[in-house]
Amino acid sequence: MAICISRPTRHSPSIRETDALSEQQILLLAQGKTDDEIATLLGLGKWTIVGHLQSAKYKLGSSNRTSAVATAITHGIISLKRAV
């Protein structure tokens, strides 16, 4: 019986490949912001935000926005701290 072990390729998604902009966008998602609100806050176009978030979801291995936020929190990419 053979066991196959897959090594990550150069183009494999990786949670640690997220960049600062993606992390900022995911944090804003976690705060309940819409694509339009994120675009306004970051001074970018809505479709730029949509594309960046799609890429971030792929890198996190998530199929939707909620899962991306949960994965980012679980892996310490973002932190939700309550302001006192």
C-alpha positions as CSV (number, residue, x, y, z in Angstrom):
1,M,0.0,0.0,0.0
2,A,1.5,3.3,-1.1
3,I,0.9,6.6,0.7
4,C,1.1,9.7,-1.4
5,I,2.2,12.9,0.3
6,S,1.5,16.1,-1.6
7,R,4.0,18.9,-1.3
8,P,2.8,22.5,-1.6
9,T,3.6,23.9,-5.0
10,R,4.7,27.4,-5.6
11,H,1.1,28.4,-6.4
12,S,-0.6,26.6,-3.6
13,P,-2.6,28.9,-1.3
14,S,-1.2,29.5,2.1
15,I,-2.7,31.2,5.1
16,R,0.6,33.0,5.7
17,E,0.6,34.5,2.2
18,T,-2.0,37.1,3.1
19,D,-0.7,40.6,2.9
20,A,-1.3,43.7,5.1
21,L,-4.1,45.0,2.8
22,S,-5.9,41.7,2.8
23,E,-5.6,41.5,6.6
24,Q,-7.0,45.0,6.9
25,Q,-9.9,44.1,4.6
26,I,-10.7,41.0,6.5
27,L,-10.7,42.9,9.8
28,L,-13.1,45.4,8.3
29,L,-15.3,42.5,7.2
30,A,-15.2,41.2,10.7
31,Q,-16.5,44.6,11.9
32,G,-19.5,44.1,9.5
33,K,-18.4,46.5,6.8
34,T,-19.8,46.1,3.3
35,D,-17.6,46.1,0.1
36,D,-18.7,49.7,-0.6
37,E,-17.8,50.8,3.0
38,I,-14.4,49.1,2.8
39,A,-13.7,50.7,-0.5
40,T,-14.5,54.1,0.8
41,L,-12.5,53.6,4.0
42,L,-9.4,52.4,2.0
43,G,-9.8,54.8,-0.9
44,L,-10.1,52.0,-3.4
45,G,-12.8,51.0,-5.9
46,K,-15.5,48.5,-4.9
47,W,-14.4,46.0,-7.6
48,T,-10.8,46.2,-6.4
49,I,-12.0,45.3,-2.9
50,V,-14.1,42.4,-4.3
51,G,-11.0,41.0,-6.1
52,H,-8.8,41.4,-3.1
53,L,-11.3,39.6,-0.9
54,Q,-11.7,36.8,-3.4
55,S,-7.9,36.3,-3.4
56,A,-7.8,36.4,0.4
57,K,-10.6,33.8,0.7
58,Y,-8.6,31.6,-1.7
59,K,-5.4,32.0,0.3
60,L,-7.3,31.2,3.5
61,G,-9.0,28.2,2.0
62,S,-12.4,29.7,2.6
63,S,-15.5,29.6,0.4
64,N,-17.2,32.6,1.9
65,R,-16.7,35.8,3.8
66,T,-17.7,34.5,7.2
67,S,-15.4,31.5,6.9
68,A,-12.5,33.8,5.9
69,V,-13.0,35.9,9.0
70,A,-13.3,32.8,11.2
71,T,-10.1,31.3,9.7
72,A,-8.2,34.6,10.0
73,I,-9.2,34.8,13.7
74,T,-8.4,31.1,14.4
75,H,-4.9,31.5,12.8
76,G,-4.1,34.7,14.5
77,I,-4.1,36.8,11.3
78,I,-6.5,39.2,12.8
79,S,-7.6,39.9,16.4
80,L,-10.9,41.3,17.5
81,K,-10.2,43.3,20.7
82,R,-13.0,45.2,22.4
83,A,-12.1,48.8,23.0
84,V,-12.6,49.8,26.7
